Amino acid sequence: MATRLSLLLAGLVLSTSALAADNVYVLGVDGLACPFCAFGIEKRLKKIDGVTDVEVDVGESVVRVTLQDDKTLSEERARQAVKEAGFTLRSYSEADSGSGGRDAR
């Protein structure tokens, strides 16, 4: 009985953590031309409180920023960080974390 209860409790804990979704933002950035550009903008965006991941697609000029589920990224903050990295924010959208943000540009 204790084993069943432990397994049930473990399953509940794991399923609850799976439901917690991160906040994902897709930024269209003008000026991305090379891996060095990608590194520069990634480094700058990772300084923002709550950022857990930054993916840069130089070919598409798109940056996907993932934040902790309790954090958000305003368009103004994104614009400022992109500008500080030496680039221009072309577009900003909040993506569904399950879609990978590939459809929002």
N, CA, C and O atoms as CSV, one atom per row, in Angstrom:
chain,resi,resn,atom,element,x,y,z
A,1,MET,N,N,0.816,-1.192,0.000
A,1,MET,CA,C,0.000,0.000,0.000
A,1,MET,C,C,0.870,1.270,0.000
A,1,MET,O,O,0.578,2.226,-0.718
A,2,ALA,N,N,1.921,1.268,0.799
A,2,ALA,CA,C,2.808,2.427,0.870
A,2,ALA,C,C,3.523,2.636,-0.453
A,2,ALA,O,O,3.761,3.771,-0.866
A,3,THR,N,N,3.867,1.532,-1.121
A,3,THR,CA,C,4.534,1.637,-2.416
A,3,THR,C,C,3.607,2.263,-3.453
A,3,THR,O,O,4.030,3.114,-4.236
A,4,ARG,N,N,2.353,1.846,-3.457
A,4,ARG,CA,C,1.381,2.421,-4.397
A,4,ARG,C,C,1.195,3.910,-4.152
A,4,ARG,O,O,1.144,4.712,-5.084
A,5,LEU,N,N,1.096,4.258,-2.885
A,5,LEU,CA,C,0.921,5.661,-2.526
A,5,LEU,C,C,2.140,6.484,-2.942
A,5,LEU,O,O,1.990,7.603,-3.434
A,6,SER,N,N,3.325,5.950,-2.754
A,6,SER,CA,C,4.554,6.637,-3.161
A,6,SER,C,C,4.599,6.825,-4.666
A,6,SER,O,O,4.974,7.896,-5.144
A,7,LEU,N,N,4.226,5.806,-5.415
A,7,LEU,CA,C,4.217,5.901,-6.877
A,7,LEU,C,C,3.185,6.908,-7.353
A,7,LEU,O,O,3.442,7.682,-8.276
A,8,LEU,N,N,2.024,6.898,-6.725
A,8,LEU,CA,C,0.977,7.849,-7.086
A,8,LEU,C,C,1.431,9.281,-6.812
A,8,LEU,O,O,1.235,10.174,-7.636
A,9,LEU,N,N,2.033,9.485,-5.658
A,9,LEU,CA,C,2.529,10.809,-5.295
A,9,LEU,C,C,3.636,11.269,-6.244
A,9,LEU,O,O,3.654,12.427,-6.659
A,10,ALA,N,N,4.553,10.371,-6.587
A,10,ALA,CA,C,5.629,10.711,-7.518
A,10,ALA,C,C,5.061,11.072,-8.888
A,10,ALA,O,O,5.522,12.028,-9.511
A,11,GLY,N,N,4.083,10.334,-9.358
A,11,GLY,CA,C,3.445,10.630,-10.644
A,11,GLY,C,C,2.760,11.975,-10.638
A,11,GLY,O,O,2.815,12.711,-11.624
A,12,LEU,N,N,2.111,12.302,-9.528
A,12,LEU,CA,C,1.442,13.587,-9.406
A,12,LEU,C,C,2.438,14.742,-9.446
A,12,LEU,O,O,2.205,15.748,-10.116
A,13,VAL,N,N,3.531,14.594,-8.737
A,13,VAL,CA,C,4.571,15.633,-8.720
A,13,VAL,C,C,5.146,15.824,-10.114
A,13,VAL,O,O,5.306,16.961,-10.558
A,14,LEU,N,N,5.457,14.752,-10.809
A,14,LEU,CA,C,6.031,14.852,-12.156
A,14,LEU,C,C,5.045,15.457,-13.141
A,14,LEU,O,O,5.441,16.260,-13.985
A,15,SER,N,N,3.778,15.094,-13.055
A,15,SER,CA,C,2.801,15.642,-13.996
A,15,SER,C,C,2.560,17.122,-13.733
A,15,SER,O,O,2.321,17.876,-14.676
A,16,THR,N,N,2.613,17.554,-12.492
A,16,THR,CA,C,2.432,18.969,-12.173
A,16,THR,C,C,3.580,19.798,-12.713
A,16,THR,O,O,3.357,20.888,-13.239
A,17,SER,N,N,4.809,19.303,-12.593
A,17,SER,CA,C,5.944,20.064,-13.107
A,17,SER,C,C,5.927,20.116,-14.627
A,17,SER,O,O,6.419,21.078,-15.216
A,18,ALA,N,N,5.373,19.107,-15.263
A,18,ALA,CA,C,5.279,19.113,-16.724
A,18,ALA,C,C,4.276,20.147,-17.206
A,18,ALA,O,O,4.404,20.663,-18.316
A,19,LEU,N,N,3.276,20.458,-16.381
A,19,LEU,CA,C,2.274,21.442,-16.775
A,19,LEU,C,C,2.792,22.871,-16.670
A,19,LEU,O,O,2.248,23.763,-17.320
A,20,ALA,N,N,3.805,23.108,-15.887
A,20,ALA,CA,C,4.370,24.445,-15.738
A,20,ALA,C,C,5.131,24.799,-17.011
A,20,ALA,O,O,6.171,24.208,-17.304
A,21,ALA,N,N,4.615,25.754,-17.756
A,21,ALA,CA,C,5.219,26.117,-19.030
A,21,ALA,C,C,6.074,27.365,-18.882
A,21,ALA,O,O,5.724,28.293,-18.154
A,22,ASP,N,N,7.186,27.371,-19.575
A,22,ASP,CA,C,8.022,28.560,-19.596
A,22,ASP,C,C,7.389,29.593,-20.507
A,22,ASP,O,O,6.567,29.259,-21.361
A,23,ASN,N,N,7.768,30.831,-20.327
A,23,ASN,CA,C,7.337,31.908,-21.209
A,23,ASN,C,C,8.347,32.011,-22.344
A,23,ASN,O,O,9.547,32.139,-22.104
A,24,VAL,N,N,7.865,31.957,-23.565
A,24,VAL,CA,C,8.731,31.983,-24.734
A,24,VAL,C,C,8.372,33.184,-25.599
A,24,VAL,O,O,7.201,33.445,-25.873
A,25,TYR,N,N,9.396,33.902,-26.020
A,25,TYR,CA,C,9.222,35.087,-26.862
A,25,TYR,C,C,10.041,34.919,-28.124
A,25,TYR,O,O,11.149,34.382,-28.090
A,26,VAL,N,N,9.497,35.378,-29.234
A,26,VAL,CA,C,10.191,35.308,-30.514
A,26,VAL,C,C,10.466,36.739,-30.967
A,26,VAL,O,O,9.553,37.547,-31.134
A,27,LEU,N,N,11.750,37.024,-31.160
A,27,LEU,CA,C,12.174,38.358,-31.558
A,27,LEU,C,C,12.740,38.323,-32.965
A,27,LEU,O,O,13.654,37.549,-33.252
A,28,GLY,N,N,12.206,39.150,-33.836
A,28,GLY,CA,C,12.797,39.339,-35.147
A,28,GLY,C,C,13.854,40.418,-35.003
A,28,GLY,O,O,13.562,41.521,-34.540
A,29,VAL,N,N,15.079,40.105,-35.396
A,29,VAL,CA,C,16.190,41.035,-35.158
A,29,VAL,C,C,16.904,41.330,-36.473
A,29,VAL,O,O,17.360,40.418,-37.162
A,30,ASP,N,N,16.994,42.601,-36.809
A,30,ASP,CA,C,17.735,43.021,-37.998
A,30,ASP,C,C,19.214,43.166,-37.650
A,30,ASP,O,O,19.563,43.668,-36.582
A,31,GLY,N,N,20.078,42.724,-38.558
A,31,GLY,CA,C,21.510,42.890,-38.385
A,31,GLY,C,C,22.255,41.620,-38.028
A,31,GLY,O,O,23.485,41.624,-37.967
A,32,LEU,N,N,21.529,40.522,-37.787
A,32,LEU,CA,C,22.199,39.255,-37.477
A,32,LEU,C,C,22.804,38.690,-38.760
A,32,LEU,O,O,22.085,38.409,-39.719
A,33,ALA,N,N,24.119,38.527,-38.773
A,33,ALA,CA,C,24.768,38.089,-40.006
A,33,ALA,C,C,25.738,36.926,-39.823
A,33,ALA,O,O,26.123,36.289,-40.803
A,34,CYS,N,N,26.138,36.639,-38.587
A,34,CYS,CA,C,27.180,35.634,-38.400
A,34,CYS,C,C,27.101,35.026,-36.997
A,34,CYS,O,O,26.360,35.521,-36.148
A,35,PRO,N,N,27.854,33.967,-36.754
A,35,PRO,CA,C,27.871,33.367,-35.412
A,35,PRO,C,C,28.324,34.344,-34.326
A,35,PRO,O,O,27.858,34.261,-33.189
A,36,PHE,N,N,29.219,35.258,-34.661
A,36,PHE,CA,C,29.649,36.256,-33.685
A,36,PHE,C,C,28.479,37.152,-33.276
A,36,PHE,O,O,28.345,37.510,-32.106
A,37,CYS,N,N,27.631,37.512,-34.246
A,37,CYS,CA,C,26.428,38.294,-33.954
A,37,CYS,C,C,25.517,37.508,-33.015
A,37,CYS,O,O,24.988,38.046,-32.042
A,38,ALA,N,N,25.345,36.234,-33.323
A,38,ALA,CA,C,24.495,35.370,-32.502
A,38,ALA,C,C,25.021,35.319,-31.073
A,38,ALA,O,O,24.244,35.414,-30.123
A,39,PHE,N,N,26.325,35.170,-30.916
A,39,PHE,CA,C,26.923,35.116,-29.589
A,39,PHE,C,C,26.697,36.417,-28.836
A,39,PHE,O,O,26.375,36.400,-27.648
A,40,GLY,N,N,26.862,37.542,-29.517
A,40,GLY,CA,C,26.705,38.841,-28.873
A,40,GLY,C,C,25.296,39.075,-28.359
A,40,GLY,O,O,25.114,39.541,-27.234
A,41,ILE,N,N,24.305,38.756,-29.167
A,41,ILE,CA,C,22.922,38.988,-28.725
A,41,ILE,C,C,22.520,37.967,-27.673
A,41,ILE,O,O,21.772,38.291,-26.751
A,42,GLU,N,N,23.003,36.742,-27.798
A,42,GLU,CA,C,22.714,35.715,-26.792
A,42,GLU,C,C,23.280,36.128,-25.435
A,42,GLU,O,O,22.606,36.013,-24.411
A,43,LYS,N,N,24.504,36.601,-25.438
A,43,LYS,CA,C,25.160,37.031,-24.206
A,43,LYS,C,C,24.375,38.162,-23.534
A,43,LYS,O,O,24.194,38.161,-22.316
A,44,ARG,N,N,23.917,39.114,-24.325
A,44,ARG,CA,C,23.177,40.269,-23.783
A,44,ARG,C,C,21.823,39.840,-23.236
A,44,ARG,O,O,21.442,40.266,-22.146
A,45,LEU,N,N,21.086,39.006,-23.969
A,45,LEU,CA,C,19.755,38.599,-23.525
A,45,LEU,C,C,19.803,37.707,-22.285
A,45,LEU,O,O,18.880,37.722,-21.471
A,46,LYS,N,N,20.868,36.938,-22.142
A,46,LYS,CA,C,20.984,36.057,-20.974
A,46,LYS,C,C,21.214,36.834,-19.676
A,46,LYS,O,O,21.116,36.265,-18.588
A,47,LYS,N,N,21.517,38.119,-19.784
A,47,LYS,CA,C,21.682,38.955,-18.592
A,47,LYS,C,C,20.343,39.372,-17.993
A,47,LYS,O,O,20.296,39.863,-16.865
A,48,ILE,N,N,19.261,39.180,-18.733
A,48,ILE,CA,C,17.932,39.556,-18.252
A,48,ILE,C,C,17.480,38.550,-17.206
A,48,ILE,O,O,17.582,37.340,-17.410
A,49,ASP,N,N,16.988,39.051,-16.098
A,49,ASP,CA,C,16.532,38.208,-14.992
A,49,ASP,C,C,15.444,37.236,-15.459
A,49,ASP,O,O,14.430,37.643,-16.026
A,50,GLY,N,N,15.676,35.954,-15.211
A,50,GLY,CA,C,14.690,34.929,-15.529
A,50,GLY,C,C,14.903,34.221,-16.850
A,50,GLY,O,O,14.236,33.222,-17.120
A,51,VAL,N,N,15.814,34.707,-17.686
A,51,VAL,CA,C,16.069,34.057,-18.973
A,51,VAL,C,C,16.762,32.726,-18.729
A,51,VAL,O,O,17.795,32.659,-18.063
A,52,THR,N,N,16.177,31.667,-19.280
A,52,THR,CA,C,16.751,30.331,-19.115
A,52,THR,C,C,17.394,29.808,-20.388
A,52,THR,O,O,18.244,28.919,-20.333
A,53,ASP,N,N,16.994,30.356,-21.547
A,53,ASP,CA,C,17.553,29.882,-22.807
A,53,ASP,C,C,17.391,30.949,-23.885
A,53,ASP,O,O,16.408,31.689,-23.907
A,54,VAL,N,N,18.366,31.012,-24.766
A,54,VAL,CA,C,18.309,31.901,-25.933
A,54,VAL,C,C,18.764,31.085,-27.131
A,54,VAL,O,O,19.860,30.524,-27.126
A,55,GLU,N,N,17.922,31.017,-28.163
A,55,GLU,CA,C,18.270,30.331,-29.401
A,55,GLU,C,C,18.267,31.354,-30.526
A,55,GLU,O,O,17.287,32.075,-30.710
A,56,VAL,N,N,19.353,31.418,-31.276
A,56,VAL,CA,C,19.481,32.392,-32.353
A,56,VAL,C,C,19.533,31.661,-33.683
A,56,VAL,O,O,20.350,30.762,-33.877
A,57,ASP,N,N,18.644,32.059,-34.609
A,57,ASP,CA,C,18.661,31.537,-35.968
A,57,ASP,C,C,19.121,32.675,-36.866
A,57,ASP,O,O,18.326,33.530,-37.259
A,58,VAL,N,N,20.414,32.680,-37.189
A,58,VAL,CA,C,20.998,33.764,-37.980
A,58,VAL,C,C,20.354,33.830,-39.362
A,58,VAL,O,O,20.084,34.921,-39.865
A,59,GLY,N,N,20.107,32.680,-39.980
A,59,GLY,CA,C,19.530,32.642,-41.322
A,59,GLY,C,C,18.155,33.278,-41.397
A,59,GLY,O,O,17.825,33.930,-42.388
A,60,GLU,N,N,17.354,33.096,-40.363
A,60,GLU,CA,C,16.000,33.652,-40.324
A,60,GLU,C,C,15.941,34.993,-39.593
A,60,GLU,O,O,14.903,35.654,-39.591
A,61,SER,N,N,17.049,35.396,-38.975
A,61,SER,CA,C,17.113,36.623,-38.167
A,61,SER,C,C,16.073,36.614,-37.042
A,61,SER,O,O,15.386,37.604,-36.789
A,62,VAL,N,N,15.985,35.451,-36.376
A,62,VAL,CA,C,15.017,35.266,-35.308
A,62,VAL,C,C,15.737,34.800,-34.048
A,62,VAL,O,O,16.634,33.958,-34.100
A,63,VAL,N,N,15.326,35.365,-32.919
A,63,VAL,CA,C,15.873,34.969,-31.620
A,63,VAL,C,C,14.701,34.494,-30.767
A,63,VAL,O,O,13.698,35.192,-30.618
A,64,ARG,N,N,14.847,33.306,-30.217
A,64,ARG,CA,C,13.812,32.721,-29.352
A,64,ARG,C,C,14.340,32.784,-27.921
A,64,ARG,O,O,15.378,32.201,-27.609
A,65,VAL,N,N,13.615,33.499,-27.052
A,65,VAL,CA,C,14.036,33.708,-25.674
A,65,VAL,C,C,13.053,32.986,-24.747
A,65,VAL,O,O,11.843,33.201,-24.818
A,66,THR,N,N,13.589,32.136,-23.888
A,66,THR,CA,C,12.764,31.400,-22.931
A,66,THR,C,C,13.042,31.931,-21.536
A,66,THR,O,O,14.196,32.054,-21.126
A,67,LEU,N,N,11.971,32.245,-20.806
A,67,LEU,CA,C,12.076,32.732,-19.433
A,67,LEU,C,C,11.392,31.763,-18.487
A,67,LEU,O,O,10.550,30.964,-18.897
A,68,GLN,N,N,11.762,31.841,-17.218
A,68,GLN,CA,C,11.094,31.059,-16.191
A,68,GLN,C,C,9.605,31.375,-16.229
A,68,GLN,O,O,9.200,32.463,-16.640
A,69,ASP,N,N,8.791,30.409,-15.794
A,69,ASP,CA,C,7.344,30.572,-15.898
A,69,ASP,C,C,6.787,31.756,-15.122
A,69,ASP,O,O,5.687,32.213,-15.432
A,70,ASP,N,N,7.490,32.263,-14.141
A,70,ASP,CA,C,7.000,33.404,-13.370
A,70,ASP,C,C,7.581,34.741,-13.841
A,70,ASP,O,O,7.363,35.771,-13.204
A,71,LYS,N,N,8.309,34.724,-14.942
A,71,LYS,CA,C,8.941,35.943,-15.468
A,71,LYS,C,C,8.350,36.279,-16.842
A,71,LYS,O,O,7.863,35.402,-17.556
A,72,THR,N,N,8.404,37.562,-17.191
A,72,THR,CA,C,7.943,38.001,-18.508
A,72,THR,C,C,8.993,38.917,-19.133
A,72,THR,O,O,9.878,39.432,-18.450
A,73,LEU,N,N,8.876,39.103,-20.430
A,73,LEU,CA,C,9.764,39.988,-21.173
A,73,LEU,C,C,8.903,40.973,-21.944
A,73,LEU,O,O,8.215,40.596,-22.893
A,74,SER,N,N,8.941,42.232,-21.538
A,74,SER,CA,C,8.152,43.244,-22.239
A,74,SER,C,C,8.834,43.588,-23.561
A,74,SER,O,O,10.031,43.369,-23.743
A,75,GLU,N,N,8.042,44.127,-24.465
A,75,GLU,CA,C,8.606,44.536,-25.751
A,75,GLU,C,C,9.656,45.626,-25.549
A,75,GLU,O,O,10.677,45.640,-26.236
A,76,GLU,N,N,9.409,46.532,-24.616
A,76,GLU,CA,C,10.360,47.609,-24.359
A,76,GLU,C,C,11.691,47.059,-23.850
A,76,GLU,O,O,12.755,47.517,-24.265
A,77,ARG,N,N,11.627,46.071,-22.947
A,77,ARG,CA,C,12.849,45.469,-22.395
A,77,ARG,C,C,13.593,44.704,-23.477
A,77,ARG,O,O,14.821,44.749,-23.542
A,78,ALA,N,N,12.855,44.006,-24.323
A,78,ALA,CA,C,13.474,43.270,-25.426
A,78,ALA,C,C,14.154,44.243,-26.387
A,78,ALA,O,O,15.285,44.013,-26.815
A,79,ARG,N,N,13.461,45.328,-26.723
A,79,ARG,CA,C,14.017,46.337,-27.636
A,79,ARG,C,C,15.303,46.932,-27.073
A,79,ARG,O,O,16.277,47.130,-27.798
A,80,GLN,N,N,15.293,47.212,-25.773
A,80,GLN,CA,C,16.474,47.788,-25.116
A,80,GLN,C,C,17.655,46.812,-25.161
A,80,GLN,O,O,18.773,47.205,-25.492
A,81,ALA,N,N,17.408,45.554,-24.832
A,81,ALA,CA,C,18.489,44.558,-24.815
A,81,ALA,C,C,19.054,44.333,-26.218
A,81,ALA,O,O,20.267,44.214,-26.390
A,82,VAL,N,N,18.181,44.275,-27.209
A,82,VAL,CA,C,18.630,44.082,-28.595
A,82,VAL,C,C,19.459,45.288,-29.043
A,82,VAL,O,O,20.486,45.128,-29.702
A,83,LYS,N,N,19.010,46.491,-28.685
A,83,LYS,CA,C,19.743,47.704,-29.041
A,83,LYS,C,C,21.108,47.733,-28.365
A,83,LYS,O,O,22.103,48.103,-28.988
A,84,GLU,N,N,21.159,47.342,-27.084
A,84,GLU,CA,C,22.426,47.318,-26.358
A,84,GLU,C,C,23.410,46.313,-26.967
A,84,GLU,O,O,24.625,46.463,-26.838
A,85,ALA,N,N,22.870,45.294,-27.629
A,85,ALA,CA,C,23.731,44.309,-28.294
A,85,ALA,C,C,24.162,44.789,-29.677
A,85,ALA,O,O,24.987,44.150,-30.330
A,86,GLY,N,N,23.600,45.925,-30.126
A,86,GLY,CA,C,24.006,46.497,-31.409
A,86,GLY,C,C,23.109,46.141,-32.578
A,86,GLY,O,O,23.522,46.248,-33.732
A,87,PHE,N,N,21.870,45.715,-32.289
A,87,PHE,CA,C,20.956,45.299,-33.344
A,87,PHE,C,C,19.638,46.055,-33.219
A,87,PHE,O,O,19.450,46.842,-32.291
A,88,THR,N,N,18.722,45.808,-34.165
A,88,THR,CA,C,17.423,46.462,-34.178
A,88,THR,C,C,16.321,45.422,-34.054
A,88,THR,O,O,16.306,44.430,-34.784
A,89,LEU,N,N,15.394,45.656,-33.121
A,89,LEU,CA,C,14.255,44.757,-32.956
A,89,LEU,C,C,13.245,45.051,-34.056
A,89,LEU,O,O,12.710,46.157,-34.134
A,90,ARG,N,N,12.985,44.069,-34.899
A,90,ARG,CA,C,12.037,44.197,-36.005
A,90,ARG,C,C,10.644,43.756,-35.589
A,90,ARG,O,O,9.655,44.387,-35.962
A,91,SER,N,N,10.556,42.665,-34.810
A,91,SER,CA,C,9.259,42.158,-34.380
A,91,SER,C,C,9.386,41.493,-33.020
A,91,SER,O,O,10.465,41.065,-32.611
A,92,TYR,N,N,8.260,41.420,-32.337
A,92,TYR,CA,C,8.202,40.869,-30.980
A,92,TYR,C,C,6.895,40.113,-30.850
A,92,TYR,O,O,5.837,40.644,-31.191
A,93,SER,N,N,6.949,38.889,-30.366
A,93,SER,CA,C,5.714,38.153,-30.102
A,93,SER,C,C,5.952,37.125,-29.010
A,93,SER,O,O,7.065,36.634,-28.817
A,94,GLU,N,N,4.879,36.816,-28.305
A,94,GLU,CA,C,4.928,35.757,-27.308
A,94,GLU,C,C,4.494,34.485,-28.017
A,94,GLU,O,O,3.441,34.441,-28.653
A,95,ALA,N,N,5.317,33.455,-27.900
A,95,ALA,CA,C,5.042,32.206,-28.602
A,95,ALA,C,C,4.498,31.165,-27.645
A,95,ALA,O,O,4.736,31.214,-26.438
A,96,ASP,N,N,3.772,30.235,-28.205
A,96,ASP,CA,C,3.344,29.060,-27.449
A,96,ASP,C,C,4.578,28.199,-27.258
A,96,ASP,O,O,5.209,27.810,-28.241
A,97,SER,N,N,4.940,27.890,-26.021
A,97,SER,CA,C,6.175,27.149,-25.750
A,97,SER,C,C,6.180,25.792,-26.418
A,97,SER,O,O,7.250,25.234,-26.662
A,98,GLY,N,N,5.004,25.238,-26.725
A,98,GLY,CA,C,4.941,23.939,-27.383
A,98,GLY,C,C,5.175,24.017,-28.877
A,98,GLY,O,O,5.584,23.031,-29.490
A,99,SER,N,N,4.920,25.188,-29.483
A,99,SER,CA,C,5.074,25.304,-30.932
A,99,SER,C,C,6.501,25.574,-31.360
A,99,SER,O,O,6.831,25.451,-32.539
A,100,GLY,N,N,7.347,25.939,-30.415
A,100,GLY,CA,C,8.724,26.242,-30.736
A,100,GLY,C,C,8.900,27.639,-31.272
A,100,GLY,O,O,10.018,28.052,-31.580
A,101,GLY,N,N,7.799,28.381,-31.388
A,101,GLY,CA,C,7.875,29.760,-31.814
A,101,GLY,C,C,8.259,29.930,-33.269
A,101,GLY,O,O,8.544,31.047,-33.702
A,102,ARG,N,N,8.274,28.855,-34.032
A,102,ARG,CA,C,8.707,28.934,-35.417
A,102,ARG,C,C,7.705,29.649,-36.308
A,102,ARG,O,O,8.078,30.175,-37.356
A,103,ASP,N,N,6.412,29.677,-35.900
A,103,ASP,CA,C,5.403,30.288,-36.742
A,103,ASP,C,C,5.224,31.773,-36.510
A,103,ASP,O,O,4.547,32.434,-37.297
A,104,ALA,N,N,5.796,32.307,-35.475
A,104,ALA,CA,C,5.655,33.731,-35.171
A,104,ALA,C,C,6.888,34.485,-35.632
A,104,ALA,O,O,8.001,34.219,-35.180
A,105,ARG,N,N,6.676,35.427,-36.535
A,105,ARG,CA,C,7.777,36.271,-37.005
A,105,ARG,C,C,7.332,37.678,-37.112
A,105,ARG,O,O,8.116,38.546,-37.492
